[in-house]
Amino acid sequence: MNAGFAARLGIDLDALAHNHAVLTRAAGAAEIAPVLKADGYGLGSGPVARRLWAQGARRFFVARLAEGVALRAELTPARPATIYVLDGLTDGSGPRLAAADLVPVLCSLPQVNAAAAFARSGGPSRVGLHIDTGMCRQGLAPEEAHALIQAGDALDALDIELLMSHLGSAADGQSPRNASQLARFSEVRGLFPKARASLAASAGIYLGADYHFDMVRPGISLFGGGPLEHPHPDIHAVAALSAPILDIRNLRPGDILGYGESIMIETPTRVAIVAAGYADGVIRAVKGRGYAWFAGARRRLIVANMDVLVVELGDTPAHIGQMVELLGSGALLDDQAQAAGTVAHEVLVRLSRRAERIYLGEA
Ligand SMILES: *Cc1c(COP(=O)(O)O)cnc(C)c1O
């Protein structure tokens, strides 16, 4: 404790490797192409990418050009890998994509035309193509893909090595939207027989083999989120946020806790004041619904301020300096996300740099 009391973020690369193996089994013959956007879901794309490369991953996805440039610095010629940029070819980004050997996933007709012009002027011809099969967010409509094939000229300049789409309701296995997106994707795929095809992210992997195609793109389940937005028994926690107890207090009936006057104490309540807060990434909205994990049990998280949390202890023995888990194998990512009214992805990307980071396992 020489560094003083502080929240600690453990990032378990062995758990990451375990989740990669679980998803590899679930995806059958399809290749696992990890999605490392937003700095590897906030956990550090460098160590994460190096470990996933060691586990056999050779194709990766990021959202932004800058994320691709940062990832390329890790995946140097000693670790050859393809990096796809989901934003595609945005205005003037061609030379920077090419310099870092990044493959844009083109997601509109103007992008296709810009990529063709760039290729004709000596730029790289390797691209991916995003098809909108019903998420209505990014990608060419199937009719646009047909028109592109018919016109021919833009495609002559391009080597479309990846054809992909993204599912909007994959976490709901009952949604008819899944089959509808699958049918549209399969139909367009017939137009691009040489491209590798990819439809599923973490949740889509669990829709079954029809959804796997050549390559799947998991993000959240590599990082400990259940594919179906609730904890999955085989997926292990990768991020573990914990913080020490600063003080233990006994609140009395009539006490008003923290800011505002919304939390009036009604019965004697023994609480731990914990040295973490939303400045470390604990989402403020979990108050009253989220929990911390301490001495082998769930403890109600009553308040989340910027720097301190108030956690109900009951009569459990506790002392100052003892660590309380806020995220990990006891305080589960999906449960905390649900308590905060959000998804596991957002909980991870909000983890801040104030929490001291400790990587466990080999990068
Ligand atoms: C973020 C993203 C993924 C990964 O999704 P998860 O739910 O984290 O597995 C895959 N594909 C695309 C296009 C994405 O934007």
The ligand as an SDF file (V2000), in Angstrom:
LIG
                    3D

 15 15  0  0  0  0  0  0  0  0999 V2000
  -18.2820   -4.0640  -32.1080 C   0  0  0  0  0  0  0  0  0  0  0  0
  -18.4810   -4.9260  -33.2950 C   0  0  0  0  0  0  0  0  0  0  0  0
  -18.2820   -6.3100  -33.2160 C   0  0  0  0  0  0  0  0  0  0  0  0
  -18.0260   -7.0120  -31.8990 C   0  0  0  0  0  0  0  0  0  0  0  0
  -19.2370   -7.0890  -31.1820 O   0  0  0  0  0  0  0  0  0  0  0  0
  -19.3420   -7.7820  -29.7520 P   0  0  0  0  0  0  0  0  0  0  0  0
  -20.7660   -7.6560  -29.3870 O   0  0  0  0  0  0  0  0  0  0  0  0
  -18.4800   -6.9920  -28.8370 O   0  0  0  0  0  0  0  0  0  0  0  0
  -18.8770   -9.1810  -29.9020 O   0  0  0  0  0  0  0  0  0  0  0  0
  -18.3530   -7.0390  -34.3830 C   0  0  0  0  0  0  0  0  0  0  0  0
  -18.6300   -6.4450  -35.5580 N   0  0  0  0  0  0  0  0  0  0  0  0
  -18.8560   -5.1340  -35.6730 C   0  0  0  0  0  0  0  0  0  0  0  0
  -19.1770   -4.5400  -36.9920 C   0  0  0  0  0  0  0  0  0  0  0  0
  -18.8020   -4.3320  -34.5340 C   0  0  0  0  0  0  0  0  0  0  0  0
  -19.0420   -3.0130  -34.6400 O   0  0  0  0  0  0  0  0  0  0  0  0
  1  2  1  0
  2  3  1  0
  2 14  2  0
  3  4  1  0
  3 10  2  0
  4  5  1  0
  5  6  1  0
  6  7  2  0
  6  8  1  0
  6  9  1  0
 10 11  1  0
 11 12  2  0
 12 13  1  0
 12 14  1  0
 14 15  1  0
M  END
$$$$
